[in-house]
């Protein structure tokens, strides 16, 4: 028992901070924790107190780098000893906190090579740095935001790889460097670059306690600790031992914790809803969720683990949102996202308009309707007459002329002539809009809604009917039945929520059914998606496309890719080729 540090379990409040530190103690691959908050809120106290609840570890006796004899990585000296002696001497060591000062240089952190010994004796000698001392311990960086960026990058690279590599004058030396990383900072003194913030696994914002009773408890405990540290530690010994036992048990259990696809999908939905672009957020959230399950004695990740992990792993990554959207992440917001109630920033941008300089064949020419080719029907301009004993519309002038030509004063059935009218085909636009999780990334859903609205408006002005199909999760839904009322479709479009999987082929099948049930002579489905389909009617995409070839009928399809052309997956392009359709890219059709 080290009475120099305040007992970890005696810290009042700050439960999120303590949980983040404990999770890193169970699973250092989480990547550390960034602790942000005002001075005097217990940040340093919690980090230093962590070492006292961690179990002792085995290290190679005499190793300058503290190698773990059971680890997968050994330093070069230990590798040589193992080769010569066949085994390594082992001793127990207590975990300690290694402080990294703000004034640290790169050589102080990674170590330096003894070039003279390397040249004269052929020995790759490394003078250990702080990363060597930190191996197997806790590396604590106070005021990490004031540290030089290149030093922080070196630290985070070592934390991610678990290895420190030193290269000088063509000589390369490496040693294991696995540690629990903890960095504290006061945001008022300046912030870290987003690229560096993203490298920390978890993040916790610490604030001073506001409850008077809690603050009184803090005062009493600090005074008692200062008066008699040993007696104070004795009061919390049982709690300390119990937490240490839980950490050891969680470490043993961690490798057997299972995580199903539904839990992974929840993680992706949360990250997509928050427009977090880095995959590191997803990976760290998954690791943290598994660690939470292990710490709670379970072998399977549940929904609560995912929610708690997301709050710890994604909060500090929100500042990477496009247009610097400020969004405070909370447990309630995560619940709303998973329940499909998240109000994301996806309103229609009514200041946009369709480009007029589209390459030929342009989008509007690809859409049928009153701007399309002339066809014969019951409506339109009367251009000529034809013989029909049962005409739907009698051509009186032609009928009278035919009767007169026969010298008859009576009109007989054989004299009846029918009007032939020519007009533009009535059309139905079926907007098929992807509202899955991936469409939240980089505001694709906002642009997709905007394009839909612009095309709907253009269709309405040409007096065509319009319908709206949205697809997400496992289903496609007719959100607005075919109508000539723009307001009804516009209202439905604005209210669409995004999230879940991408059932693209079921949406195309539904569009074909809507087309067949309509009496219009020209139906066009405008499919707006990023093409990341992962829910099928049959077992795979190829089977679905073969089936759809017989379902589509006379319906024309126009694909609008929500991804720029250079980043497209190629799926929509293949579909367009298969259905002899046009394909456009979102960035190219609106300004």
C-alpha positions as CSV (number, residue, x, y, z in Angstrom):
1,X,0.0,0.0,0.0
2,X,1.4,3.3,-1.1
3,X,0.2,6.0,1.3
4,X,1.8,8.8,-0.7
5,X,-1.1,9.0,-3.1
6,X,-4.8,9.7,-2.3
7,X,-6.8,6.4,-2.4
8,X,-8.5,6.0,-5.8
9,X,-11.8,4.7,-4.2
10,X,-11.8,7.7,-1.8
11,X,-12.1,10.2,-4.7
12,X,-15.6,11.9,-4.3
13,X,-17.7,12.1,-7.5
14,X,-15.9,12.2,-10.9
15,X,-17.3,8.7,-11.7
16,X,-16.8,9.1,-15.5
17,X,-13.2,10.0,-15.0
18,X,-12.6,7.0,-12.7
19,X,-14.4,4.6,-15.1
20,X,-12.3,5.8,-18.1
21,X,-9.0,5.3,-16.1
22,X,-10.1,1.8,-14.9
23,X,-11.1,0.7,-18.4
24,X,-7.6,1.7,-19.7
25,X,-6.1,-0.3,-16.8
26,X,-8.1,-3.3,-17.9
27,X,-7.3,-2.8,-21.6
28,X,-4.4,-0.5,-22.5
29,X,-5.1,-0.9,-26.2
30,X,-8.0,1.5,-25.8
31,X,-5.4,4.2,-26.2
32,X,-5.4,6.3,-23.0
33,X,-7.7,9.0,-21.8
34,X,-7.6,12.8,-22.3
35,X,-8.9,14.6,-19.2
36,X,-10.0,18.2,-19.7
37,X,-11.1,20.5,-17.0
38,X,-10.2,23.4,-14.7
39,X,-7.4,23.2,-12.2
40,X,-8.2,21.8,-8.8
41,X,-10.9,19.4,-10.0
42,X,-9.0,16.2,-9.2
43,X,-7.5,15.3,-12.6
44,X,-3.9,14.7,-11.4
45,X,-5.1,13.1,-8.1
46,X,-7.1,10.5,-10.0
47,X,-4.3,9.6,-12.4
48,X,-1.7,9.2,-9.6
49,X,-4.1,7.2,-7.4
50,X,-4.7,4.7,-10.2
51,X,-1.3,3.0,-9.6
52,X,-2.2,1.9,-6.1
53,X,-5.1,-0.2,-7.3
54,X,-3.3,-1.9,-10.1
55,X,-1.9,-5.4,-9.5
56,X,1.8,-6.1,-9.5
57,X,3.3,-7.2,-12.8
58,X,6.1,-9.6,-13.8
59,X,9.2,-8.1,-15.5
60,X,12.5,-9.4,-16.7
61,X,15.0,-9.0,-13.9
62,X,17.7,-6.5,-14.8
63,X,16.0,-5.3,-18.0
64,X,16.4,-1.6,-18.6
65,X,13.1,-1.5,-20.5
66,X,10.9,-3.4,-18.1
67,X,10.1,-6.2,-20.6
68,X,7.2,-8.5,-19.9
69,X,8.5,-12.1,-20.0
70,X,5.1,-13.3,-21.2
71,X,4.7,-10.6,-23.8
72,X,4.9,-10.9,-27.5
73,X,7.6,-8.2,-27.7
74,X,11.0,-8.2,-26.0
75,X,13.9,-5.8,-26.3
76,X,17.0,-6.8,-28.2
77,X,18.9,-7.4,-24.9
78,X,16.2,-9.8,-23.6
79,X,16.0,-11.6,-26.9
80,X,19.8,-12.2,-26.8
81,X,19.6,-13.5,-23.1
82,X,16.7,-15.8,-24.0
83,X,18.7,-17.2,-26.9
84,X,21.8,-17.8,-24.9
85,X,20.3,-18.9,-21.5
86,X,17.0,-20.5,-22.7
87,X,15.0,-18.6,-20.0
88,X,14.7,-15.2,-18.4
89,X,14.9,-14.3,-14.7
90,X,11.7,-12.8,-13.5
91,X,10.7,-10.5,-10.7
92,X,7.6,-8.7,-9.5
93,X,7.3,-4.9,-9.7
94,X,4.6,-2.5,-8.7
95,X,3.2,-0.2,-11.4
96,X,4.2,3.4,-11.1
97,X,3.3,6.7,-12.6
98,X,5.9,8.1,-15.0
99,X,5.7,11.9,-15.3
100,X,6.5,13.6,-18.6
101,X,7.4,17.2,-18.2
102,X,6.1,20.0,-20.5
103,X,9.8,20.8,-21.3
104,X,10.5,17.3,-22.5
105,X,12.5,16.9,-25.8
106,X,12.2,14.1,-28.3
107,X,15.5,12.6,-27.1
108,X,14.2,12.6,-23.5
109,X,11.1,10.8,-24.6
110,X,12.4,8.1,-27.0
111,X,16.0,7.8,-25.7
112,X,19.3,8.3,-27.5
113,X,21.6,5.9,-29.4
114,X,25.3,5.6,-28.3
115,X,26.8,6.1,-31.7
116,X,30.3,5.6,-30.5
117,X,29.6,2.1,-29.1
118,X,27.7,1.3,-32.2
119,X,30.6,2.2,-34.5
120,X,33.5,0.8,-32.4
121,X,31.9,-2.2,-30.7
122,X,29.1,-3.0,-33.2
123,X,26.6,-2.8,-30.3
124,X,23.3,-1.1,-30.8
125,X,23.3,0.6,-27.5
126,X,20.3,2.7,-26.5
127,X,20.2,5.0,-23.6
128,X,16.6,4.6,-22.4
129,X,14.1,7.5,-22.4
130,X,10.8,8.1,-20.7
131,X,9.1,5.6,-23.0
132,X,11.3,2.9,-21.6
133,X,10.4,3.8,-18.1
134,X,6.8,3.9,-19.0
135,X,6.7,0.4,-20.4
136,X,4.1,-1.5,-18.3
137,X,3.4,1.6,-16.2
138,X,1.3,4.7,-16.4
139,X,2.6,7.6,-18.5
140,X,1.2,10.8,-17.2
141,X,1.3,14.1,-19.2
142,X,0.1,17.1,-17.3
143,X,-0.8,20.1,-19.5
144,X,-0.5,18.0,-22.6
145,X,-1.8,20.9,-24.7
146,X,1.4,22.8,-23.9
147,X,3.7,20.0,-25.1
148,X,5.3,20.3,-28.5
149,X,3.2,18.7,-31.2
150,X,6.0,16.5,-32.6
151,X,6.7,15.1,-29.1
152,X,3.0,14.3,-28.6
153,X,2.9,12.6,-32.0
154,X,5.9,10.4,-30.9
155,X,4.1,9.5,-27.7
156,X,0.8,8.6,-29.4
157,X,2.6,6.5,-32.1
158,X,4.3,4.5,-29.4
159,X,1.0,4.1,-27.5
160,X,-0.8,2.9,-30.6
161,X,2.0,0.4,-31.7
162,X,3.2,-0.7,-28.2
163,X,6.8,-0.3,-29.5
164,X,9.3,2.5,-29.4
165,X,11.6,2.7,-32.4
166,X,14.7,4.9,-32.4
167,X,16.6,5.5,-35.6
168,X,19.8,7.5,-35.8
169,X,22.6,7.5,-38.4
170,X,21.2,4.4,-40.2
171,X,21.0,2.4,-36.9
172,X,17.6,1.3,-35.7
173,X,16.8,0.0,-32.2
174,X,13.3,-0.9,-30.8
175,X,11.9,-1.9,-27.5
176,X,8.4,-2.6,-26.2
177,X,6.5,0.4,-24.8
178,X,3.0,-0.5,-23.7
179,X,1.6,1.8,-21.1
180,X,-1.6,3.4,-19.8
181,X,-1.6,6.9,-21.3
182,X,-3.2,9.7,-19.3
183,X,-3.1,13.4,-20.4
184,X,-4.7,16.3,-18.6
185,X,-5.2,19.8,-19.8
186,X,-7.1,23.0,-19.0
187,X,-8.9,24.1,-22.2
188,X,-8.6,27.8,-21.2
189,X,-4.8,27.5,-21.8
190,X,-5.2,26.4,-25.4
191,X,-6.4,23.3,-27.2
192,X,-4.8,20.4,-29.0
193,X,-5.0,20.0,-32.8
194,X,-7.9,17.8,-33.9
195,X,-5.5,15.2,-35.3
196,X,-3.8,14.8,-31.9
197,X,-7.1,14.8,-30.0
198,X,-8.3,12.0,-32.2
199,X,-5.3,9.8,-31.2
200,X,-6.5,9.7,-27.5
201,X,-8.8,6.7,-27.0
202,X,-11.2,8.2,-24.5
203,X,-12.0,11.7,-23.3
204,X,-13.5,13.0,-20.1
205,X,-14.6,16.6,-19.2
206,X,-14.1,17.2,-15.5
207,X,-16.0,19.9,-13.6
208,X,-15.9,21.0,-10.0
209,X,-18.7,19.4,-7.9
210,X,-21.7,21.7,-7.3
211,X,-23.5,19.7,-4.6
212,X,-22.7,21.3,-1.2
213,X,-22.7,17.9,0.6
214,X,-20.3,16.5,-2.0
215,X,-17.9,19.4,-1.7
216,X,-18.0,19.1,2.1
217,X,-17.1,15.4,1.8
218,X,-14.1,16.4,-0.4
219,X,-12.8,18.8,2.2
220,X,-13.2,16.3,5.1
221,X,-11.5,13.5,3.2
222,X,-8.5,15.6,2.1
223,X,-8.0,16.9,5.6
224,X,-8.2,13.4,7.1
225,X,-5.7,12.1,4.5
226,X,-3.2,14.9,5.2
227,X,-3.5,14.4,9.0
228,X,-2.9,10.6,8.9
229,X,-2.3,9.1,5.5
230,X,-1.9,5.5,6.8
231,X,-5.1,5.5,8.8
232,X,-7.0,7.1,5.9
233,X,-5.7,4.4,3.6
234,X,-6.8,1.7,6.0
235,X,-10.4,3.0,5.9
236,X,-10.5,2.3,2.1
237,X,-8.3,-0.8,2.0
238,X,-11.3,-3.1,1.4
239,X,-12.6,-1.0,-1.5
240,X,-9.2,-0.8,-3.0
241,X,-8.7,-4.5,-2.8
242,X,-12.1,-5.2,-4.3
243,X,-11.5,-2.8,-7.3
244,X,-8.1,-4.4,-7.9
245,X,-9.7,-7.9,-7.9
246,X,-12.3,-6.7,-10.5
247,X,-9.6,-5.3,-12.7
248,X,-7.6,-8.6,-12.6
249,X,-10.8,-10.6,-13.3
250,X,-11.7,-8.3,-16.2
251,X,-8.3,-8.7,-17.8
252,X,-8.7,-12.5,-17.7
253,X,-12.2,-12.3,-19.1
254,X,-11.6,-9.7,-21.9
255,X,-10.3,-12.0,-24.6
256,X,-13.5,-14.2,-24.4
257,X,-16.0,-11.2,-24.6
258,X,-18.1,-11.5,-27.8
259,X,-19.6,-8.6,-29.8
260,X,-22.3,-9.3,-32.4
261,X,-23.1,-7.4,-35.6
262,X,-26.0,-5.6,-34.1
263,X,-23.8,-4.0,-31.5
264,X,-21.3,-3.0,-34.2
265,X,-24.2,-1.5,-36.2
266,X,-25.2,0.6,-33.2
267,X,-21.7,2.0,-33.1
268,X,-21.7,2.8,-36.8
269,X,-25.1,4.5,-36.5
270,X,-23.9,6.7,-33.6
271,X,-20.7,7.7,-35.4
272,X,-22.7,8.4,-38.7
273,X,-25.3,10.4,-36.9
274,X,-22.6,12.6,-35.4
275,X,-20.8,12.8,-38.7
276,X,-17.6,11.6,-37.2
277,X,-15.3,10.8,-40.1
278,X,-12.5,8.9,-38.4
279,X,-12.7,5.1,-38.2
280,X,-10.7,5.2,-35.0
281,X,-13.8,6.3,-33.2
282,X,-15.6,3.1,-34.2
283,X,-12.7,0.9,-33.3
284,X,-12.1,2.5,-29.9
285,X,-15.8,2.4,-29.1
286,X,-15.9,-1.3,-29.9
287,X,-12.8,-2.0,-27.7
288,X,-14.3,0.1,-24.9
289,X,-17.6,-1.7,-25.1
290,X,-15.9,-5.1,-24.8
291,X,-13.9,-3.8,-21.9
292,X,-17.0,-2.6,-20.1
293,X,-18.6,-6.0,-20.5
294,X,-15.5,-7.7,-19.1
295,X,-15.4,-5.2,-16.2
296,X,-19.0,-6.0,-15.4
297,X,-18.3,-9.7,-15.5
298,X,-20.1,-10.5,-18.8
299,X,-19.0,-12.4,-21.9
300,X,-21.3,-10.5,-24.3
301,X,-21.5,-6.8,-25.1
302,X,-25.0,-5.3,-24.7
303,X,-26.6,-2.1,-25.7
304,X,-25.7,-0.3,-22.5
305,X,-22.1,-1.1,-23.0
306,X,-22.2,0.5,-26.5
307,X,-23.9,3.7,-25.2
308,X,-21.5,4.2,-22.4
309,X,-18.5,3.4,-24.6
310,X,-19.7,5.9,-27.3
311,X,-20.0,8.7,-24.7
312,X,-16.4,8.1,-23.7
313,X,-14.9,7.5,-27.1
314,X,-16.7,10.0,-29.4
315,X,-17.2,13.2,-27.4
316,X,-13.8,14.7,-28.1
317,X,-14.1,13.8,-31.8
318,X,-17.2,16.0,-32.4
319,X,-15.1,19.0,-33.2
320,X,-14.2,17.3,-36.5
321,X,-17.8,17.8,-37.7
322,X,-18.2,19.6,-41.1
323,X,-18.8,23.3,-40.8
324,X,-17.7,23.1,-37.1
325,X,-21.1,22.1,-36.0
326,X,-21.2,22.3,-32.2
327,X,-23.0,19.3,-30.7
328,X,-22.8,18.4,-27.0
329,X,-22.7,14.6,-26.7
330,X,-24.8,13.2,-23.9
331,X,-26.4,9.9,-23.0
332,X,-29.8,11.3,-24.0
333,X,-28.5,12.2,-27.4
334,X,-27.1,8.7,-28.0
335,X,-30.4,7.2,-26.9
336,X,-32.2,9.5,-29.4
337,X,-29.9,8.3,-32.2
338,X,-30.4,4.6,-31.5
339,X,-34.2,5.2,-31.2
340,X,-34.4,7.0,-34.5
341,X,-35.3,10.3,-32.8
342,X,-32.1,12.2,-33.5
343,X,-32.7,15.7,-35.0
344,X,-29.7,15.9,-37.3
345,X,-28.8,18.9,-39.4
346,X,-30.4,17.7,-42.6
347,X,-32.8,20.5,-43.5
348,X,-33.5,21.2,-47.1
349,X,-31.2,24.0,-48.4
350,X,-33.6,26.1,-50.4
351,X,-30.8,28.4,-51.5
352,X,-29.5,25.8,-53.9
353,X,-30.6,25.2,-57.5
354,X,-30.0,22.7,-60.2
355,X,-27.1,23.4,-62.5
356,X,-28.0,24.7,-66.0
357,X,-24.7,23.7,-67.6
358,X,-24.9,19.9,-67.1
359,X,-23.1,17.8,-69.6
360,X,-25.3,16.3,-72.3
361,X,-27.3,14.1,-71.8
362,X,-28.2,16.2,-68.9
363,X,-30.4,15.3,-65.9
364,X,-33.6,17.1,-67.1
365,X,-33.4,15.4,-70.5
366,X,-33.1,12.1,-68.7
367,X,-36.4,12.7,-66.9
368,X,-39.6,12.3,-68.8
369,X,-42.8,14.3,-68.4
370,X,-44.3,17.3,-70.1
371,X,-40.8,18.2,-71.3
372,X,-40.6,14.8,-72.9
373,X,-41.6,13.4,-76.4
374,X,-45.1,13.9,-77.9
375,X,-47.5,10.9,-77.6
376,X,-51.0,10.1,-78.6
377,X,-53.7,10.0,-75.9
378,X,-57.0,11.4,-74.7
379,X,-55.5,14.7,-74.0
380,X,-53.6,17.2,-76.1
381,X,-54.1,19.0,-79.3
382,X,-56.6,17.6,-81.9
383,X,-54.5,17.0,-85.0
384,X,-56.6,14.6,-87.2
385,X,-59.3,12.0,-87.2
386,X,-59.6,8.3,-87.7
387,X,-62.3,5.8,-88.4
388,X,-63.8,4.2,-85.2
389,X,-67.4,3.0,-84.9
390,X,-67.1,3.4,-81.1
391,X,-65.1,6.6,-80.7
392,X,-64.2,7.9,-77.2
393,X,-64.2,11.4,-78.6
394,X,-66.2,12.1,-81.8
395,X,-64.6,14.2,-84.5
396,X,-67.8,16.0,-85.6
397,X,-66.3,17.8,-88.6
398,X,-64.7,14.7,-90.0
399,X,-67.8,12.6,-89.3
400,X,-70.1,15.1,-91.2
401,X,-67.7,15.2,-94.1
402,X,-67.6,11.4,-94.4
403,X,-71.5,11.2,-94.3
404,X,-71.7,14.0,-97.0
405,X,-69.3,12.1,-99.2
406,X,-71.6,9.1,-99.1
407,X,-74.6,11.3,-100.1
408,X,-76.3,10.4,-96.8
409,X,-78.4,12.8,-94.8
410,X,-78.1,10.5,-91.8
411,X,-75.0,9.6,-89.8
412,X,-74.5,5.9,-89.7
413,X,-72.0,4.0,-87.4
414,X,-69.7,3.6,-90.3
415,X,-69.4,7.4,-90.6
416,X,-68.1,7.9,-87.1
417,X,-64.7,9.4,-86.8
418,X,-62.6,9.7,-83.7
419,X,-60.3,12.6,-82.7
420,X,-56.6,11.9,-82.5
421,X,-54.9,14.1,-80.0
422,X,-51.2,14.6,-79.5
423,X,-49.7,15.9,-76.3
424,X,-46.9,15.5,-73.9
425,X,-46.9,12.3,-71.8
426,X,-48.2,12.6,-68.2
427,X,-45.4,11.5,-65.9
428,X,-44.8,10.2,-62.4
429,X,-41.6,11.1,-60.6
430,X,-40.8,8.5,-58.0
431,X,-38.1,9.9,-55.7
432,X,-36.2,7.0,-54.1
433,X,-34.2,8.5,-51.3
434,X,-31.5,6.7,-49.2
435,X,-31.8,7.7,-45.5
436,X,-29.5,5.1,-44.0
437,X,-26.7,5.7,-41.5
438,X,-24.0,6.2,-44.1
439,X,-25.9,9.1,-45.6
440,X,-25.4,11.1,-42.5
441,X,-21.6,11.3,-43.1
442,X,-20.4,14.6,-44.5
443,X,-24.0,15.9,-44.7
444,X,-24.9,13.7,-47.7
445,X,-28.5,13.4,-46.4
446,X,-28.8,17.2,-46.4
447,X,-27.7,17.4,-50.0
448,X,-29.8,14.4,-51.0
449,X,-32.9,16.0,-49.5
450,X,-32.0,19.3,-51.3
451,X,-31.7,17.6,-54.7
452,X,-35.0,15.7,-54.1
453,X,-36.7,19.0,-53.3
454,X,-35.3,20.7,-56.4
455,X,-36.4,17.9,-58.7
456,X,-39.8,17.7,-57.0
457,X,-40.3,21.4,-57.5
458,X,-39.3,21.2,-61.1
459,X,-41.7,18.3,-61.6
460,X,-44.5,20.2,-59.9
461,X,-44.0,23.2,-62.2
462,X,-44.4,20.8,-65.2
463,X,-47.7,19.5,-63.6
464,X,-46.4,16.0,-63.2
465,X,-47.3,13.8,-60.2
466,X,-44.7,12.9,-57.6
467,X,-44.2,10.2,-55.1
468,X,-41.5,9.7,-52.4
469,X,-40.0,6.4,-51.2
470,X,-37.4,6.4,-48.4
471,X,-35.3,3.4,-47.4
472,X,-33.4,2.7,-44.2
473,X,-32.9,-0.2,-41.8
474,X,-34.4,-3.3,-43.4
475,X,-37.4,-1.7,-45.3
476,X,-38.3,0.7,-48.0
477,X,-41.5,2.8,-47.4
478,X,-43.8,4.9,-49.6
479,X,-43.6,8.1,-47.6
480,X,-45.8,10.0,-50.0
481,X,-48.2,8.4,-52.4
482,X,-48.3,9.7,-56.0
483,X,-49.8,13.2,-55.8
484,X,-49.8,16.6,-57.6
485,X,-49.5,18.4,-54.2
486,X,-45.9,19.5,-53.7
487,X,-46.6,20.6,-50.2
488,X,-47.5,17.0,-49.1
489,X,-44.3,15.6,-50.4
490,X,-42.2,18.5,-49.2
491,X,-43.5,18.0,-45.7
492,X,-42.8,14.2,-45.8
493,X,-39.3,14.9,-47.1
494,X,-38.4,17.4,-44.4
495,X,-39.5,14.9,-41.7
496,X,-37.3,12.0,-42.8
497,X,-34.9,10.6,-40.3
498,X,-31.6,8.9,-41.2
499,X,-30.1,5.8,-39.6
500,X,-29.7,2.0,-40.0
501,X,-28.8,-0.2,-42.9
502,X,-29.2,0.3,-46.7
503,X,-32.0,-1.8,-48.4
504,X,-31.4,-0.4,-51.9
505,X,-32.7,-3.3,-53.9
506,X,-35.9,-3.6,-51.9
507,X,-36.5,0.1,-52.5
508,X,-36.1,-0.4,-56.3
509,X,-38.6,-3.2,-56.2
510,X,-41.1,-1.0,-54.3
511,X,-40.6,1.8,-56.9
512,X,-41.4,-0.7,-59.6
513,X,-44.6,-1.7,-57.8
514,X,-45.6,2.0,-57.5
515,X,-44.9,2.5,-61.2
516,X,-47.1,-0.5,-62.2
517,X,-50.0,0.7,-60.0
518,X,-50.0,4.2,-61.6
519,X,-51.9,5.0,-64.7
520,X,-49.3,7.4,-66.0
521,X,-47.8,6.6,-69.4
522,X,-44.3,7.6,-68.2
523,X,-42.8,6.7,-64.8
524,X,-39.3,7.7,-63.8
525,X,-37.6,6.6,-60.5
526,X,-34.8,9.0,-59.4
527,X,-32.6,7.0,-57.0
528,X,-30.4,9.1,-54.7
529,X,-28.0,7.0,-52.7
530,X,-24.3,6.4,-51.9
531,X,-24.7,2.8,-53.1
532,X,-23.6,1.2,-49.8
533,X,-26.4,-1.5,-50.0
534,X,-26.3,-4.2,-47.4
535,X,-29.9,-5.5,-47.1
536,X,-31.1,-7.6,-50.0
537,X,-34.4,-9.3,-51.1
538,X,-32.6,-12.6,-51.8
539,X,-29.2,-13.6,-50.5
540,X,-26.9,-11.1,-52.4
541,X,-26.9,-8.1,-54.8
542,X,-26.4,-10.1,-58.0
543,X,-29.5,-12.3,-57.3
544,X,-31.5,-9.1,-56.6
545,X,-30.5,-7.4,-59.8
546,X,-31.3,-10.4,-61.9
547,X,-34.8,-10.5,-60.3
548,X,-35.3,-6.7,-60.7
549,X,-34.6,-6.9,-64.5
550,X,-37.9,-8.6,-64.9
551,X,-39.7,-6.3,-62.3
552,X,-38.6,-2.9,-63.6
553,X,-40.8,-3.0,-66.7
554,X,-41.1,0.3,-68.6
555,X,-40.0,2.4,-65.6
556,X,-37.1,4.6,-66.3
557,X,-34.4,4.9,-63.7
558,X,-32.0,7.8,-63.1
559,X,-29.2,7.3,-60.5
560,X,-27.8,10.2,-58.5
561,X,-24.7,9.2,-56.5
562,X,-24.3,11.0,-53.2
563,X,-20.5,10.4,-53.3
564,X,-18.1,12.3,-55.5
565,X,-17.2,10.3,-58.6
566,X,-13.6,9.7,-57.3
567,X,-14.9,8.1,-54.1
568,X,-17.7,6.1,-55.5
569,X,-17.9,2.4,-54.7
570,X,-18.9,1.6,-58.3
571,X,-22.2,-0.1,-57.3
572,X,-24.5,2.5,-58.7
573,X,-22.5,2.7,-61.8
574,X,-22.9,-1.1,-62.3
575,X,-26.6,-0.8,-61.7
576,X,-26.9,2.1,-64.2
577,X,-25.1,0.0,-66.8
578,X,-27.3,-2.9,-66.2
579,X,-30.6,-1.0,-66.4
580,X,-29.4,1.2,-69.3
581,X,-29.8,4.3,-67.0
582,X,-28.1,7.6,-66.6
583,X,-26.0,8.3,-63.5
584,X,-25.0,11.7,-62.0
585,X,-23.1,12.8,-59.0
586,X,-24.5,15.0,-56.3
587,X,-21.7,17.6,-56.5
588,X,-22.2,18.0,-60.2
589,X,-25.9,18.7,-60.4
590,X,-26.6,21.4,-57.8
591,X,-24.9,24.8,-57.1
